[in-house]
């Protein structure tokens, strides 16, 4: 735990030293692979994008700027501003807010018009509202399943962010072992089509790459999750390359 805290303190001090005091940094948080900088004066950082790019290169970290909660405008005013800034041709279907991450989620028929050329509209939304926009395409065919998935993502935002921060601590901490090792175990999908699954283990982590099903062979439909090398309680992540059943069909189970 001490090494985690030391690493966090080092990152926070490096950010505070590199950025002007006028940026009024209120917090620095881990968010998965990213480091989030919360500012009470985000316009200073947004107007000088090279400042953050330079800091990210120097630290070799992915950095995202978010507004401190106290400077964000209300949901009602933010929604009004979004609808004024985004062309009507974009056909916005819904606007939701993630208070824990300071994001406004914009769902539209034509997301490209919400983004604008080279992201100009997104930057304008951030400057006017201090909410960070996330754009999603409205499904071409109404889907209850997609609605439920998006509802769960938004309603569980606080617990999801807590998980992101826990994962972030592990990603950004210093290596615990200098002389590490790596092992790849085939659990399905080798010399066959379907149930693609690989277990990648190192001296510090355990990751499942793909976890699919073979829909054409009921007796060999699932990956070999009964292998002694696999322990779901020690799994750090599941990586899926694309949404075909032979690569992701087993993940929900």
FIPA-403822 format. One line per field, with one value per residue: y, z negated, x negated of N, C-alpha, C, O, CB in turn; residue in one letter. Coordinates in steps of 0.1 Angstrom, whole numbers. Atoms other than C-alpha are relative to their C-alpha. Glycine has a CB too. Layout:
! residues N
n.py c(Y|...);
n.pz c(Z|...);
n.px c(X|...);
ca.py c(Y|...);
ca.pz c(Z|...);
ca.px c(X|...);
c.py c(Y|...);
c.pz c(Z|...);
c.px c(X|...);
o.py c(Y|...);
o.pz c(Z|...);
o.px c(X|...);
cb.py c(Y|...);
cb.pz c(Z|...);
cb.px c(X|...);
residu c(A|...);
! end
This chain:
! residues 253
n.py c(-12|-11|-3|-6|-14|-7|-2|-10|-13|-4|-5|-13|-10|-3|-8|-14|-8|-3|-9|-13|0|-6|11|3|14|4|14|8|13|11|5|10|-3|-15|-8|-11|-12|-8|-14|-10|-9|9|-7|-2|12|3|-10|3|14|5|1|14|9|0|6|15|5|0|10|13|4|-6|-10|-6|-12|-1|-12|3|0|-13|-10|4|-6|9|9|-7|-10|7|6|-11|-4|10|0|-13|1|11|-2|8|11|11|7|5|7|-1|-6|4|-5|8|-10|5|-2|-13|2|-1|11|-5|10|-7|8|-3|-4|-9|-14|-4|-2|-11|2|0|-1|-14|-1|6|-9|-11|5|0|-14|-7|6|6|15|7|7|14|1|14|0|6|13|-2|7|-1|12|0|5|-11|-10|5|0|-14|-4|6|-7|-13|1|6|-8|-2|13|2|-9|5|11|-6|-6|12|5|-10|1|12|-3|-11|2|5|15|7|11|-4|12|6|11|-1|13|0|13|2|6|3|-8|4|11|0|-13|-2|0|-6|-4|2|-5|-7|-2|-5|1|-10|-1|11|-6|8|-6|6|10|2|13|6|3|11|13|0|7|-8|-14|-10|1|9|-8|9|3|-3|-13|-11|-3|-12|-9|-7|-6|-15|-6|8|-9|5|-8|-4|5|12|10|9|-7|-6|6|6|-11|-3|11);
n.pz c(0|1|-13|-7|5|-5|-14|-2|4|-11|-12|3|1|-14|-7|6|-4|-14|-5|8|11|-4|-4|12|1|13|2|-11|3|-10|-7|-9|-5|-1|12|-1|7|3|1|3|-11|-11|-12|-1|-6|-13|-10|-3|-1|-1|14|4|-9|5|13|-3|-6|10|11|-7|6|-7|10|-4|8|4|8|14|1|4|-11|-11|1|3|-11|-9|-8|-9|-11|-9|-8|-10|-12|-7|-7|-10|-10|0|-9|7|5|14|6|15|6|14|7|9|10|6|-9|-6|-15|-6|-10|-11|-10|-12|-13|-8|10|-6|1|14|2|-8|-7|9|14|4|7|14|8|4|11|13|4|4|11|9|0|-11|-8|-6|-10|-3|-11|3|-8|-12|3|15|6|14|6|0|10|13|3|2|13|10|-1|6|14|8|-3|12|4|-11|2|11|-5|-9|9|5|-11|-3|10|-4|-13|2|11|-5|0|12|-2|-10|-9|-2|-10|-8|-5|-8|0|-10|7|-10|-13|-7|-9|-1|-2|11|14|2|14|4|13|0|14|3|15|7|-4|-7|-9|-10|-13|-7|7|-9|-1|-13|-1|-9|6|14|9|2|-2|9|3|11|13|11|1|14|0|0|13|-3|11|-2|-14|1|-11|-12|-12|-11|-11|-7|5|-6|10|3|7|12|4|13|10|10|9);
n.px c(-8|9|6|-11|-1|12|-1|-11|5|10|-7|-7|10|5|-10|-1|12|0|-11|0|-8|-13|-9|-8|-2|-7|2|6|-6|2|-13|4|13|2|1|-10|3|-12|4|-10|1|4|2|14|6|-6|4|14|0|14|5|-3|7|14|1|-3|12|10|-3|-3|-13|-12|-6|-12|-3|-14|-4|-4|-15|-6|0|-9|-13|-10|-4|-9|7|9|-8|-4|12|3|-9|3|13|0|-9|-13|1|6|-11|3|-11|0|12|1|12|7|5|12|11|-2|-2|-13|-1|-9|-3|-6|0|12|10|11|-4|2|14|5|12|12|-4|-2|-13|2|8|-9|-9|7|3|-12|-7|10|-3|7|-10|2|-10|-4|-10|-13|-1|-9|-13|-2|4|-2|13|10|-5|3|15|4|-6|8|12|-1|-5|11|12|8|8|9|11|8|8|10|11|7|8|10|11|8|7|10|10|13|1|4|10|10|2|-13|-2|-13|-5|-12|-7|-11|-11|-10|1|12|-3|-14|-7|-10|4|14|3|14|3|13|4|14|3|-8|-14|-6|-9|-6|-2|-12|-7|-11|-7|-1|-14|-2|4|-4|9|13|-5|6|14|4|1|3|15|5|7|-9|-7|-7|1|13|-1|1|-7|-4|3|-7|5|-12|-13|-5|-3|11|10|-5|-13|0|4|-10|-2);
ca.py c(0|23|20|28|60|70|66|86|114|115|118|145|165|162|175|204|214|213|232|268|276|295|261|256|218|204|167|141|107|73|63|30|36|74|100|125|161|180|217|247|267|242|268|275|239|236|267|255|219|216|220|187|170|180|168|134|129|138|115|88|87|92|124|137|171|173|202|202|196|231|249|228|244|228|199|221|248|223|205|239|248|215|218|254|244|212|215|204|181|159|148|145|118|120|138|123|132|113|135|113|118|152|138|147|117|129|103|114|99|117|117|133|165|165|161|187|191|181|180|217|213|190|216|243|222|218|255|266|240|226|191|167|154|117|110|78|69|63|26|26|1|7|-19|-26|-45|-15|8|-15|-18|20|25|1|18|52|41|22|50|56|19|17|47|32|1|23|39|5|-7|25|21|-13|0|30|15|5|-31|-54|-80|-71|-106|-114|-142|-146|-176|-181|-209|-221|-227|-229|-218|-235|-259|-251|-223|-210|-207|-186|-182|-176|-171|-146|-148|-128|-126|-98|-103|-127|-117|-136|-128|-136|-159|-172|-201|-226|-226|-254|-281|-285|-310|-286|-253|-237|-228|-251|-230|-261|-260|-259|-227|-207|-191|-166|-150|-140|-127|-90|-84|-98|-84|-88|-79|-78|-87|-121|-150|-171|-144|-130|-153|-168|-134|-128|-162);
ca.pz c(0|-8|27|42|21|30|67|65|46|72|100|83|75|111|124|99|108|145|147|137|104|122|134|98|97|71|76|95|98|115|140|154|178|177|151|146|137|120|124|110|140|169|196|190|198|226|244|243|255|261|223|216|246|234|199|212|233|204|179|205|192|208|192|194|181|162|145|107|97|83|116|138|148|140|160|173|185|199|219|233|243|260|281|290|300|319|353|355|383|358|345|307|291|255|232|199|172|153|122|109|140|151|185|206|227|260|281|317|351|367|341|366|365|327|328|355|377|358|326|326|314|285|274|275|254|228|228|224|199|182|188|209|238|248|280|288|319|316|327|362|349|314|291|255|248|258|237|207|211|214|184|163|174|163|131|119|127|91|85|120|113|80|99|125|96|81|115|121|89|102|137|125|96|99|108|79|95|115|130|143|165|190|199|226|221|250|235|268|305|314|344|344|353|323|285|288|254|241|206|204|170|158|124|115|134|150|181|203|240|257|242|270|278|306|316|341|317|285|270|274|272|243|235|211|180|159|165|132|144|145|113|119|85|96|130|135|168|199|233|262|297|314|309|326|306|311|294|267|263|230|213|197|180);
ca.px c(0|-29|-44|-10|-8|-44|-38|-5|-23|-51|-26|-6|-37|-49|-16|-14|-50|-44|-11|-5|10|38|51|63|58|82|76|56|72|64|91|80|51|56|48|76|67|96|93|113|101|102|103|66|57|82|71|35|38|0|-6|12|-3|-38|-31|-17|-48|-71|-54|-46|-10|24|39|74|86|119|137|140|177|182|175|198|230|263|277|305|282|257|284|296|261|255|286|276|241|249|265|302|292|273|307|299|321|310|286|275|249|223|217|189|167|181|193|223|234|249|267|275|284|254|226|201|221|219|182|176|146|114|135|143|179|168|143|169|193|166|157|193|205|173|188|167|188|190|208|228|247|284|291|307|333|347|332|344|311|289|311|307|269|266|289|268|236|249|267|236|212|201|191|176|154|143|132|114|94|85|74|55|35|23|15|-5|-24|-60|-69|-71|-93|-125|-130|-96|-82|-53|-32|-5|20|43|77|97|97|64|66|103|128|147|143|112|96|60|48|19|0|-30|-47|-23|10|34|54|79|77|110|136|158|181|183|219|215|202|223|199|169|188|169|133|114|121|115|77|58|39|71|85|112|107|71|82|72|89|107|95|119|107|142|178|181|196|165|145|168|199|188|179|214|213);
c.py c(13|4|6|15|9|3|11|14|6|5|13|12|4|8|14|8|4|9|13|0|5|-11|-5|-15|-4|-15|-7|-14|-10|-3|-10|3|15|6|12|12|8|14|9|11|-7|7|3|-12|-3|9|-3|-15|-6|-2|-14|-10|-2|-8|-15|-7|-1|-11|-14|-6|6|9|5|11|0|12|-5|2|14|10|-4|7|-11|-9|7|9|-7|-6|11|4|-10|1|13|-2|-11|3|-9|-13|-13|-9|-7|-8|0|6|-4|5|-10|9|-4|3|14|-1|3|-10|5|-12|7|-10|2|5|9|14|5|3|12|-3|1|1|14|2|-6|10|12|-3|1|14|7|-6|-6|-15|-6|-9|-14|-2|-15|1|-6|-13|3|-7|0|-14|1|-4|11|11|-5|0|15|6|-5|7|14|-1|-6|8|2|-13|-3|9|-4|-12|5|5|-11|-6|9|0|-12|3|9|-2|-5|-15|-5|-10|5|-11|-7|-11|2|-14|2|-14|-1|-7|-2|9|-4|-13|-2|14|1|-2|4|5|-3|6|5|2|6|-2|9|0|-12|5|-11|7|-8|-10|-3|-14|-6|-5|-12|-14|0|-7|7|15|10|-1|-9|8|-9|-3|5|14|11|1|13|11|8|7|16|7|-10|9|-7|8|5|-8|-12|-10|-9|7|6|-7|-5|11|2|-11|-2);
c.pz c(0|14|9|-3|5|15|3|-4|10|12|-2|-1|14|8|-6|4|14|5|-8|-11|3|5|-12|0|-13|-3|11|-4|11|5|10|5|1|-14|2|-8|-2|-3|-3|11|13|13|3|7|13|11|4|0|0|-14|-5|8|-4|-13|2|6|-11|-10|6|-6|9|-10|6|-10|-3|-9|-14|-1|-2|11|12|-1|-2|12|10|9|10|12|10|8|10|12|8|9|11|11|-1|8|-7|-6|-14|-5|-15|-5|-15|-7|-9|-10|-6|8|7|15|3|11|10|10|12|12|8|-10|6|-1|-14|-3|7|6|-10|-15|-5|-8|-14|-9|-4|-11|-13|-5|-6|-13|-11|-3|12|8|5|10|3|12|-4|9|11|-2|-15|-7|-16|-7|-1|-10|-14|-3|-3|-14|-12|-1|-8|-15|-10|1|-12|-3|12|-1|-12|5|9|-9|-6|11|4|-9|4|13|-2|-11|6|0|-13|1|12|11|2|10|6|5|7|0|10|-7|10|12|7|8|1|2|-11|-14|-2|-14|-3|-14|0|-15|0|-15|-8|3|7|9|10|13|8|-10|8|-2|14|2|9|-6|-15|-10|-3|2|-8|-2|-12|-13|-12|-1|-14|0|-2|-13|2|-11|1|13|-2|11|11|12|11|13|9|-4|8|-11|-3|-7|-14|-6|-14|-11|-10|-11|-9);
c.px c(-9|-6|11|1|-12|1|11|-5|-10|7|7|-9|-5|10|1|-12|1|11|1|10|14|10|8|3|6|-2|-7|4|-4|14|-4|-14|-3|-2|8|-5|13|-4|12|0|-4|-2|-15|-7|6|-4|-15|-2|-15|-6|3|-7|-15|-1|2|-13|-12|2|3|13|11|7|13|4|15|2|3|16|6|0|9|13|11|4|9|-7|-10|8|4|-12|-4|9|-2|-12|0|10|13|-1|-6|11|-3|13|0|-13|0|-13|-5|-7|-14|-13|1|2|14|0|10|2|7|0|-12|-11|-11|3|-1|-15|-6|-14|-12|4|3|13|-1|-7|9|10|-7|-3|12|7|-9|4|-8|9|-5|12|3|10|13|2|10|13|1|-2|2|-13|-10|4|-3|-15|-4|5|-9|-14|1|4|-11|-13|-9|-9|-10|-13|-9|-9|-11|-12|-8|-9|-12|-12|-10|-8|-12|-10|-13|0|-5|-11|-9|-2|13|1|14|3|13|6|11|11|12|-3|-13|2|15|6|10|-7|-14|-2|-15|-1|-15|-4|-14|-2|9|15|5|11|6|2|10|6|13|7|0|14|3|-3|5|-9|-13|3|-8|-15|-3|-3|-3|-15|-5|-7|10|7|7|-1|-13|-1|0|8|4|-2|8|-4|12|12|6|2|-12|-12|5|13|0|-2|12|2|-12);
o.py c(23|16|15|24|20|14|19|24|18|16|22|22|16|17|24|21|15|16|13|-7|3|-8|-12|-19|-1|-19|-3|-19|-7|-4|-8|7|19|0|20|10|12|16|7|19|-5|2|2|-10|-9|5|2|-21|-17|-10|-20|-20|-13|-16|-23|-18|-11|-18|-24|-18|16|5|9|10|-2|17|-15|10|17|20|4|9|-23|-6|5|10|-2|-6|9|7|-6|0|13|4|-9|6|-20|-22|-24|-21|-19|-2|-2|6|-1|9|-18|15|4|4|17|7|-1|-9|6|-17|14|-20|-7|17|17|22|17|12|19|-12|11|6|16|9|0|11|17|4|5|17|15|1|-8|-21|0|-18|-16|-1|-23|10|-17|-13|9|-3|-3|-24|10|1|13|16|3|4|17|14|2|10|18|7|-3|3|1|-12|-8|4|-3|-13|0|3|-10|-9|5|1|-11|-1|7|5|-10|-21|0|-13|9|-9|-18|-14|10|-21|9|-23|8|-18|-7|19|2|-22|-13|23|-8|-6|-1|12|-13|17|-2|10|2|-7|8|5|-21|11|-19|18|-19|-16|1|-22|2|-15|-17|-24|4|-2|4|22|22|-12|-12|10|-4|-11|15|20|22|-9|24|23|19|12|21|18|-21|20|-19|20|15|-19|-11|-11|-13|1|8|-2|-6|8|3|-8|-11);
o.pz c(6|17|17|6|9|19|11|3|13|18|6|4|16|15|2|6|18|15|-20|-11|-4|6|-9|0|-24|-15|23|-15|23|-2|22|-2|4|-24|12|-20|8|-12|2|12|18|22|15|15|22|23|15|-9|-4|-16|-11|3|-5|-15|-5|2|-11|-14|-1|-8|16|-21|18|-22|6|-16|-16|6|3|10|21|-12|-1|23|22|21|21|23|22|20|22|23|20|20|21|7|-5|5|-2|-9|-15|-4|-21|2|-22|0|-16|-7|-8|3|15|23|-4|21|7|16|10|12|15|-11|-1|-2|-17|-10|1|3|-17|-23|-17|-18|-24|-21|-15|-20|-23|-17|-15|-20|-22|-12|23|3|9|6|5|12|-11|21|9|3|-23|-3|-22|-18|-11|-17|-23|-15|-12|-20|-21|-12|-15|-23|-22|-1|-10|-5|9|1|-11|1|9|-5|-7|9|6|-5|3|14|4|-12|18|-7|-19|-8|23|23|-4|16|1|10|3|5|9|-12|6|12|18|2|3|0|-12|-15|-10|-20|-1|-17|2|-22|8|-22|-20|-4|11|3|15|13|11|-18|4|-10|24|-4|8|0|-23|-21|-13|9|-4|0|-20|-17|-23|-10|-19|-10|-5|-18|3|-8|-5|17|-9|9|12|12|15|12|15|-11|11|-20|-14|-11|-23|-16|-20|-23|-22|-21|-18);
o.px c(-5|-7|7|2|-10|-3|9|-3|-10|3|7|-6|-7|6|2|-11|-4|9|-4|20|24|22|18|15|0|-1|-6|1|-6|23|-6|-23|-14|1|6|-7|19|-13|23|9|-15|-9|-19|-15|-1|-6|-19|-8|-17|-15|-6|-12|-20|-11|-5|-16|-19|-7|3|14|9|11|13|1|23|-7|9|21|16|7|11|18|8|1|8|-4|-11|3|4|-10|-8|4|1|-13|-8|21|12|6|-5|8|-4|24|11|-24|10|-22|2|-18|-22|-24|-7|-2|23|-8|22|-7|17|-8|-17|-13|-17|-6|-3|-18|-14|-20|-13|-4|4|13|4|-4|7|13|-2|-1|11|13|-4|-1|-8|15|-16|23|-6|18|13|-1|21|23|-9|3|-5|-17|-17|-4|-7|-18|-12|-1|-12|-18|-8|0|-10|-24|-21|-21|-20|-24|-21|-20|-22|-23|-20|-21|-23|-23|-22|-19|-22|-20|-13|8|-14|-18|-4|-2|15|-10|22|-5|22|-1|20|10|23|-9|-15|8|19|-1|19|-18|-22|6|-20|5|-24|3|-23|6|9|23|-3|21|-2|8|7|0|24|3|-2|18|15|0|-3|-10|-20|-4|-9|-20|6|-14|-5|-19|0|-8|5|13|0|0|-15|-11|8|13|-2|5|5|-3|11|10|18|-6|-14|-22|-3|18|11|0|9|7|-12);
cb.py c(0|-2|-13|-7|1|-8|-13|-3|-1|-12|-11|-2|-4|-13|-7|-2|-8|-13|-8|11|9|10|-11|8|-8|3|-7|1|0|-12|12|-3|-6|6|4|-4|8|-6|5|6|11|-10|14|4|-12|0|14|7|-5|10|10|-2|4|14|5|-1|8|14|4|-10|4|-11|11|-11|13|-13|8|10|-9|6|2|-16|8|7|-12|7|10|-11|-7|12|2|-14|0|12|-3|-14|-2|8|3|5|-11|11|-14|-14|16|-16|13|-10|2|-15|-11|8|-14|15|-13|12|-11|12|4|10|-12|-4|2|-11|-13|12|11|10|-6|9|-7|-13|5|5|-14|-7|8|0|-12|7|-3|-9|8|-11|7|-7|-8|10|-11|-5|-15|5|-4|-9|-11|6|2|-15|-5|9|-5|-15|3|8|-9|-15|14|3|-12|3|14|-5|-10|12|9|-11|-3|14|-2|-12|6|13|-11|5|-4|-7|-13|4|-9|10|-14|11|-10|6|-4|-7|9|4|14|-2|-12|-7|1|-10|-15|12|-8|7|-11|13|-14|15|4|13|12|-11|11|-6|1|-7|4|2|1|-12|12|1|-2|-6|-14|-5|1|-1|14|-8|8|-13|8|-10|1|-3|0|-3|-7|-10|-5|4|11|-6|1|0|-9|-1|11|-5|-8|-5|12|14|-11|-10|13|2|-12);
cb.pz c(-12|-9|7|-3|-15|-3|7|-9|-14|4|4|-14|-9|7|-1|-15|-3|8|-2|10|-11|11|6|-1|3|1|-3|0|-1|-7|7|11|14|6|-3|-4|7|-12|13|-14|-3|2|0|-13|-10|-1|-5|-10|12|7|-9|0|15|-1|-10|9|12|-7|-8|-1|-14|5|-2|0|7|-8|6|-10|-11|-12|5|0|13|-5|-6|-8|-9|-8|-5|-9|-10|-7|-6|-9|-10|-7|14|3|12|-11|10|-9|6|-6|1|-1|-8|7|-11|-4|10|-3|4|4|-6|7|-6|3|8|11|-6|14|5|-10|5|-10|11|4|-9|12|7|1|8|13|3|2|11|11|6|-13|1|-6|12|-11|13|-12|12|3|-9|12|5|-3|3|-5|9|14|1|-1|13|11|-2|2|14|7|-1|4|5|-12|-2|14|-3|-12|8|8|-11|-5|13|0|-14|2|10|-2|-10|-9|12|-6|4|-6|-6|3|-7|11|-11|14|-14|12|-11|-5|-3|-10|-5|-12|14|1|-6|10|-10|10|-11|8|-7|4|-2|2|8|-9|8|-6|7|13|-15|14|-5|1|6|12|1|0|5|11|-3|-14|-3|4|-2|2|11|-5|13|11|-12|2|-13|-2|8|1|7|-1|3|-2|9|16|-1|12|4|13|8|3|9|-2|7|7|8);
cb.px c(9|-11|-5|14|1|-12|4|12|-7|-9|11|8|-11|-3|14|1|-12|2|14|4|-6|-2|-8|13|-14|15|13|-16|15|-7|8|10|-1|12|-16|14|-11|8|-7|-2|-10|11|7|-7|3|16|1|-10|7|-9|7|15|1|-5|11|12|-5|-1|12|-12|1|10|-10|12|-4|5|11|-7|4|-8|-14|1|3|13|8|11|-8|-7|12|6|-12|1|15|-1|-11|3|-6|12|-8|-9|4|-4|0|1|0|1|4|-11|10|1|0|-12|-5|3|3|-6|10|-9|13|3|-6|-1|14|6|-8|-1|-2|-10|-10|1|11|-8|-13|8|5|-14|-6|10|8|0|15|-12|4|0|-4|6|-6|12|5|-7|0|14|-14|11|-5|-1|15|5|-7|4|14|-2|-5|10|12|-2|4|8|10|7|5|9|9|6|6|10|9|6|6|9|10|7|6|-11|-9|12|7|-13|-12|10|-1|-1|1|-2|4|-5|5|14|0|-12|-7|7|6|11|2|-1|9|-9|2|-1|1|-1|-15|-5|2|5|-6|14|-14|-5|3|-4|15|-10|8|-8|-15|14|-2|-10|14|7|-6|-13|12|8|-7|-10|-8|11|-10|15|0|-11|12|-14|-8|14|-15|16|-9|-3|10|-9|12|-6|-6|4|3|-11|-3|13|2);
residu c(X|X|X|X|X|X|X|X|X|X|X|X|X|X|X|X|X|X|X|X|X|X|X|X|X|X|X|X|X|X|X|X|X|X|X|X|X|X|X|X|X|X|X|X|X|X|X|X|X|X|X|X|X|X|X|X|X|X|X|X|X|X|X|X|X|X|X|X|X|X|X|X|X|X|X|X|X|X|X|X|X|X|X|X|X|X|X|X|X|X|X|X|X|X|X|X|X|X|X|X|X|X|X|X|X|X|X|X|X|X|X|X|X|X|X|X|X|X|X|X|X|X|X|X|X|X|X|X|X|X|X|X|X|X|X|X|X|X|X|X|X|X|X|X|X|X|X|X|X|X|X|X|X|X|X|X|X|X|X|X|X|X|X|X|X|X|X|X|X|X|X|X|X|X|X|X|X|X|X|X|X|X|X|X|X|X|X|X|X|X|X|X|X|X|X|X|X|X|X|X|X|X|X|X|X|X|X|X|X|X|X|X|X|X|X|X|X|X|X|X|X|X|X|X|X|X|X|X|X|X|X|X|X|X|X|X|X|X|X|X|X|X|X|X|X|X|X|X|X|X|X|X|X);
! end
